Amino acid sequence: MSALDSLRQRYASFSERRYATVVKALVGFGFLAVLPYVIEIDVMGMELAATLSLQVLILTLVFAYSAQAWNIMSGYTGQFSFGHAAFFGIGAYATQALAVDLAVNPWVGMLIGSVLAGIYGLCVGYLCFRYDLQGHYFALATLAFAELLRFMVVNAGELNGANGYFKPFPQDYGETFGLVAFQFQSDLPYYYVILAFLVIVTAVSWAIKRSWIGLYFFSIREDERAAASLGVPAYRYKMLGIGVSAFFTAWAGAFWSMYFNTIRPSTVFALFLNVELLLPAVVGGPGTLIGPIVGSFVVTPISEIARTTFSDISGLDRIIYGIFLVVIVIYSPKGVVEWPAMARRRVAAFRDRSRRDGMGTTAETGAAEATETPEQPETSPDADTQEDD
């Protein structure tokens, strides 16, 4: 086989995998597109919406989107961030403040907030990567920068301090409901807006993963020093990762501010929000394309249902978050998406062990039969006496 034929086969195999990925993505996002109508179906006289409301679905997609953005940096490059609430809050505050104070269109405010979040992310990355902070040192540094920004916002009178912002509804100052105003009269349009956001960030994540940028990202994650020795500019690509991740995380904050119409530092810069933004990716599978989405659909509905069902027990949803994190880290560090592969491996190992045990039993039986000595006929005392004579 010539080298050209080998390249053709490899390209054909890659094309088939890419085609399969696109088909799976279309099926998955197609299901999410009809999911709001599915939950309204009566099942044995009980609506699924009783336990899975549209608002819960919207929150699930928000955290799936945020985890996907977090995954671009932390999952691909291995730089574990605990400070993405800073980028989330910048997007929320920029969108809301510009809309309320300067009557700037929310979409324009979202783009401005995304750029500001990207710049802030590059500043954080410069200070951290310049001094080669890695592992838990980098995680603590990002958390410290997020808390520093929250403290600054709380004490900023120009941003209304701890009171935050409340955006009036469009009819209060002459706007109209619709996509341009980023305000709707029902939750369903918000669902499709955040679903579109999720499609975009997933497409960007897939493009990065399949490109040479993703190859550099993964080499940095596996062994940064070895990658640098082979000529990979680790500092440059870590900066690229945190910049892209911060830019897209700000979109989630902008959506949050327009959906709830009110923001405060205690919500969009909250300390626990740093955990909520990364947990779906950790539970689903860091470094994978579908992991953040699967993880969000595992964690968020259960947490919201527990929070509403046991509302008299304060902090139960956070206890559930902690339990999930501990269980996943201990028993499945690669995430929920690895469970089918783990199950297949265990079934295959069980079958191999059973086959070996069966072959071993058969071999032992055959060996025992082969070494068994035939029974000797008994001789009478009279015969022995005759031989002596």
TAURWO-V316825 format. One record per pair of residues at least 24 apart in sequence whose ideal C-beta (glycine too) atoms are under 7 Angstrom apart, sorted by the first residue. I is the first residue (numbers start at 1). GAP is how many residues later the second one is. D is the distance in Angstrom with one decimal. If there is no record, write none. Layout:
{{I GAP D} {I GAP D}}
This chain:
{{29 170 5.8} {32 163 5.9} {33 162 6.7} {36 152 6.1} {36 155 5.8} {51 254 6.1} {52 249 6.2} {54 133 4.8} {54 134 6.8} {54 137 6.2} {55 132 6.0} {56 245 5.6} {56 248 4.8} {57 134 6.2} {58 129 6.3} {58 132 5.8} {58 133 5.3} {58 136 6.1} {59 241 5.8} {59 245 6.5} {60 236 5.2} {60 237 5.8} {60 240 4.3} {60 241 6.2} {61 133 4.5} {61 134 5.9} {61 137 5.6} {62 132 5.8} {62 190 5.8} {62 193 6.6} {62 194 6.6} {63 213 6.3} {63 214 6.9} {63 217 5.3} {63 233 4.7} {63 237 5.3} {64 134 5.9} {64 216 6.0} {64 228 5.7} {64 229 4.7} {64 232 3.6} {65 129 6.4} {65 132 5.3} {65 133 4.7} {65 136 5.8} {65 187 5.4} {66 183 6.0} {66 186 4.5} {66 211 4.5} {67 210 6.5} {67 211 6.5} {67 213 3.8} {67 214 4.0} {67 225 3.5} {67 228 6.4} {67 229 6.0} {68 130 6.9} {68 133 4.9} {68 134 5.9} {68 137 5.8} {68 224 4.4} {69 132 5.6} {69 176 5.4} {69 179 3.9} {69 180 4.4} {69 183 6.9} {70 175 6.3} {70 179 6.8} {70 207 5.7} {70 208 5.1} {70 211 5.7} {71 134 6.6} {71 210 4.6} {71 215 6.4} {71 221 5.2} {72 133 5.6} {72 136 6.5} {72 169 6.3} {72 172 5.6} {72 173 4.6} {73 168 4.1} {73 169 5.1} {73 172 3.7} {74 204 6.9} {74 212 6.7} {75 206 5.9} {75 211 4.1} {75 212 4.1} {76 132 7.0} {76 133 7.0} {76 138 6.4} {76 141 4.0} {76 142 6.4} {76 145 6.5} {76 165 6.5} {76 211 6.1} {77 140 4.8} {77 143 5.1} {77 144 5.5} {77 161 5.7} {77 164 4.5} {78 142 6.5} {78 143 3.3} {79 59 5.8} {79 159 6.0} {79 162 6.8} {80 58 6.8} {80 59 4.9} {81 58 6.7} {81 61 4.6} {82 57 4.6} {82 60 5.3} {82 61 4.1} {82 192 5.1} {83 59 3.2} {83 60 5.1} {83 62 5.4} {83 63 3.6} {83 191 6.1} {84 165 5.4} {84 190 6.2} {84 193 4.7} {84 194 6.7} {85 61 5.2} {85 184 5.6} {85 185 6.4} {85 188 4.2} {85 189 4.6} {85 192 6.5} {86 34 6.6} {86 59 6.3} {86 60 4.0} {86 63 4.8} {86 183 7.0} {87 30 4.2} {87 33 6.9} {87 34 6.1} {87 159 4.2} {87 162 4.0} {87 163 5.3} {88 161 5.5} {88 162 7.0} {88 164 5.8} {88 165 4.0} {88 180 6.0} {88 185 6.6} {88 189 6.5} {89 60 7.0} {89 164 5.9} {89 179 4.2} {89 180 4.1} {90 26 5.4} {90 27 4.2} {90 30 6.1} {90 160 5.6} {90 163 6.7} {91 26 5.6} {91 158 7.0} {91 159 2.9} {91 160 6.2} {91 161 6.8} {91 162 3.1} {91 163 4.4} {92 161 3.6} {92 162 6.3} {92 164 5.5} {92 165 4.1} {92 171 4.9} {92 176 4.2} {93 60 6.9} {93 66 6.5} {93 170 6.5} {93 175 7.0} {95 159 4.1} {95 162 5.0} {95 163 6.6} {96 69 4.3} {96 71 5.7} {96 161 4.3} {96 167 5.3} {97 62 6.5} {97 68 6.1} {99 68 5.7} {100 65 5.5} {100 67 5.6} {106 76 3.9} {106 152 5.4} {107 75 6.3} {109 145 6.9} {110 141 6.3} {110 144 3.8} {113 137 4.9} {113 140 6.9} {113 141 5.7} {114 133 4.9} {114 136 4.2} {114 137 6.1} {117 129 4.6} {117 130 6.2} {117 132 6.5} {117 133 3.7} {118 125 5.0} {118 128 5.0} {118 129 4.0} {120 126 6.6} {121 121 4.7} {121 122 5.3} {121 124 6.8} {121 125 2.9} {122 117 6.2} {122 120 6.9} {122 121 5.1} {124 118 6.8} {125 113 6.5} {125 114 4.9} {125 117 4.1} {129 106 5.4} {129 109 5.2} {129 110 6.5} {143 131 6.4} {146 128 6.2} {147 124 6.9} {149 120 6.7} {150 115 5.5} {150 119 3.7} {153 112 4.8} {153 116 6.2} {154 111 4.8} {162 102 6.6} {162 103 6.0} {162 104 7.0} {163 101 6.9} {164 98 6.7} {164 99 4.8} {164 100 3.6} {164 101 6.4} {165 97 6.9} {165 98 5.4} {166 95 6.4} {166 96 4.5} {167 94 4.8} {182 76 4.7} {183 75 6.8} {190 69 5.4} {193 62 6.8} {194 61 5.7} {197 54 5.7} {197 58 6.6} {201 47 5.1} {202 87 6.9} {205 84 6.1} {206 83 5.7} {209 80 6.4} {217 24 6.3} {272 46 6.8} {275 46 6.7} {279 42 6.1} {279 46 6.3} {282 43 6.6} {282 46 6.6} {283 41 5.7} {283 45 5.1} {283 52 6.3} {283 53 6.0} {284 51 5.0} {284 52 5.3} {284 53 5.9} {285 49 5.8} {285 50 2.7} {285 51 6.4} {285 52 4.0} {285 53 6.2} {286 49 6.5} {288 47 6.7} {288 49 5.4} {290 47 6.0} {291 44 5.0} {291 46 4.9} {294 42 5.5} {294 43 5.7} {295 40 6.7} {295 41 6.2} {298 38 6.0} {299 25 5.8}}
